């Protein structure tokens, strides 16, 4: 089976950009929450959620790179 990568422009690219932006906004929100939780009993949970958000951003960035360059 021969794989083809999606075109750089169009729905797939637009979706990849939007999903990355959403993930980045969520990461920013969770970073602020983690800052506010510093020194409290909720700090560990806040940091775990921030770490998960960072993973989502990295995955969305990788997908966008693949869409744009086929890497």
Backbone as a ProteinNet text record, in pm:
[ID]
protein_1_A
[PRIMARY]
XXXXXXXXXXXXXXXXXXXXXXXXXXXXXXXXXXXXXXXXXXXXXXXXXXXXXXXXXXXXXXXXXXXXXXX
[TERTIARY]
84.9	0	89.2	61.8	137.5	62	132.7	70.8	91.9	-5.9	8.6	-15.2	59.6	38.9	-66.2	-138.6	-240.7	-178.4	-252.2	-199.5	-175	-77.5	-40.5	-154.5	-226.4	-338.8	-466.3	-568.2	-695.3	-740	-840.9	-904.2	-809.4	-726.1	-636.9	-538.6	-478.8	-383.3	-453.5	-566.6	-641.4	-677.7	-719.6	-754.4	-632.3	-518.7	-396.3	-353.9	-363.7	-328	-423.4	-551.8	-651.7	-632	-608.5	-588.4	-462.4	-357.8	-236.5	-265.2	-335.9	-367.7	-452.3	-548.8	-632.5	-545.9	-457.6	-369.8	-277.3	-227	-139.3	-214.3	-338.6	-418.8	-445.7	-476.5	-501.8	-374.8	-260.3	-134.3	-108.5	-134.4	-115.4	-207	-331.3	-427.6	-381.3	-334.7	-289.5	-158.3	-74.1	48.7	13.1	-84.9	-130.3	-189.4	-268.8	-326.9	-217.8	-114.9	-4.6	70.9	88.7	154.6	74.4	-57.1	-142.9	-147.8	-125.4	-131.5	0.9	104.9	236.6	227.3	280.2	281.4	153.3	57.5	-69	-77.1	-179.1	-197.5	-232.3	-279.5	-315.6	-201.5	-83.5	29.2	63.1	65.4	100.5	5.2	-121.8	-222.3	-209.1	-189.2	-175.4	-53.8	56.5	176.8	158	86.7	59.1	-25.5	-126.1	-211.2	-131.6	-40.9	43.7	134.1	186.9	268.8	191	68.8	-16.8	-44.8	-65.7	-89.9	32.2	150.6	273.7	284.8	244.7	245.5	149.2	31.9	-65.6	-12.1	52	110	216.2	302	407.2	347.4	242.2	177.4	114.3	50.4	-12.2	94.3	206.2	315.4	371.2	388.6	440.8	344.9	216.9	118.2	123.5	132.3	138	263.5	376.2	499	479	418.9	395.4	305.9	201.4	109.9	184.8	268.2	336.1	453.8	527.5	649.7	651.6	556.9	556.5	663.5	710	815.5	751.2
-117.4	0	123.3	214.4	338.3	446.5	508.4	614.9	748.5	832.3	968.2	1062.9	1169.1	1264.3	1365.5	1419.4	1518.3	1644.5	1717.3	1842.3	1943.6	2032.1	2130.7	2228.5	2262.6	2352	2269.6	2327	2258.4	2219	2134.6	2097.9	2029.5	1939.1	1865.4	1961.1	2048.6	2145.2	2240.3	2292.9	2385.9	2319.6	2194.3	2120.8	2100.4	2068.2	2047.6	2175.7	2287.3	2416.2	2448.9	2430.6	2461.3	2372.3	2244.1	2152.5	2190.3	2231.9	2275.6	2400.4	2495.6	2618.5	2590.5	2500.8	2463.5	2399.6	2309.8	2242.6	2342.9	2440.5	2541.5	2630.4	2665.8	2746.8	2668.9	2540.7	2457.8	2444.6	2426.6	2418.5	2548.4	2660.8	2789.8	2802.7	2761.2	2766.2	2677	2558.1	2464.8	2509.9	2580.4	2636.3	2739.5	2822.9	2921.6	2852.1	2748.3	2673.1	2608.4	2554.7	2493.2	2597	2714.9	2823.1	2859.3	2865.3	2899.5	2787.1	2665.3	2550.8	2525.6	2597.3	2576	2589	2486.4	2487.8	2439.7	2394.9	2345.6	2194.4	2134.2	1989.7	1952.6	2046.7	2020.4	2037.1	2068.4	2094.2	1972.8	1855.4	1734.7	1707.2	1720.4	1698.3	1803.1	1927	2035.2	2013.1	1969.1	1943.2	1824	1723	1606.8	1648.2	1728.9	1776.7	1862.9	1944	2026.4	1937.8	1832.7	1739.2	1671.7	1633.1	1573.5	1672.9	1799.1	1903	1921.6	1915.1	1927.6	1812.2	1693.6	1578.8	1600.6	1656.5	1683.5	1787.3	1891.8	1994.1	1930.8	1849.2	1784.1	1695.7	1623	1537.1	1619.9	1729	1816.2	1882.3	1920.5	1978.7	1876	1754.2	1648.5	1622.5	1621.1	1598.4	1712.4	1835.1	1948.7	1941.2	1906	1890	1783.1	1672.9	1565.4	1615	1687.1	1739.4	1834.8	1921	2022.4	1968.6	1874.2	1829.1	1681.5	1609.4	1465.2	1393.3	1454.4	1395.7	1319
0	0	0	-88.4	-98.8	-23	70.9	148.3	81.1	90.9	39.6	154.4	153.8	261.1	219.1	316.6	284.9	227	145.9	91.2	202	179.4	280	308.3	208.1	230.5	229.3	280.2	279.6	419.1	422	547.6	645.5	597	686.8	752.5	675	730.8	826.6	785.4	870.7	1003.5	997.2	1118	1206.7	1146.2	1223.8	1294.3	1225.2	1284.8	1399.2	1377.5	1480.7	1603	1582	1695	1774.2	1705.6	1774.6	1857.1	1799.7	1871.7	1995.6	1983.3	2097.8	2206.5	2166.9	2263.5	2331.3	2256.8	2314.5	2413.5	2380.4	2473.7	2602.4	2588.3	2705.6	2789.9	2725.3	2798.2	2874.5	2812.3	2878.3	2999.7	2983.8	3094.5	3209.4	3175	3278.5	3342.8	3268	3325.8	3433.1	3403.2	3501.1	3623.3	3600.6	3712.7	3797.5	3733.2	3807	3888.2	3831.7	3905.8	4030.9	4015.7	4129.4	4232.8	4189.3	4280.6	4353	4313.8	4374.8	4527.1	4595	4740.7	4805.3	4726.6	4781	4761.5	4820.5	4805.2	4660.9	4583.2	4444.3	4345.7	4396	4306.6	4220.1	4278.4	4202.5	4088.4	4115.3	4010.9	3902.1	3941.3	3843.9	3754.9	3813	3733.9	3641.2	3687.3	3601.4	3481.5	3505.3	3395.3	3298.4	3351.4	3265.9	3180.4	3238.5	3162.1	3050.8	3079.1	2976.5	2864.6	2902	2801.7	2713.1	2772.5	2694.2	2594.3	2636.5	2545.3	2428.7	2458.3	2351.6	2253.6	2304.5	2217	2127.7	2185	2106.3	1997	2030.4	1930.8	1819.6	1855.3	1754.1	1666.9	1726.5	1647.6	1549.5	1594.9	1507.6	1391.8	1420	1313.8	1211.5	1258.6	1167.3	1080.1	1139.1	1061.6	954.1	990.5	892.9	779.7	814.8	712.3	619.6	678.1	597	516.2	575.4	509.1	477	529.6	506.2	584.3	694.4	778	890.6
[MASK]
+++++++++++++++++++++++++++++++++++++++++++++++++++++++++++++++++++++++

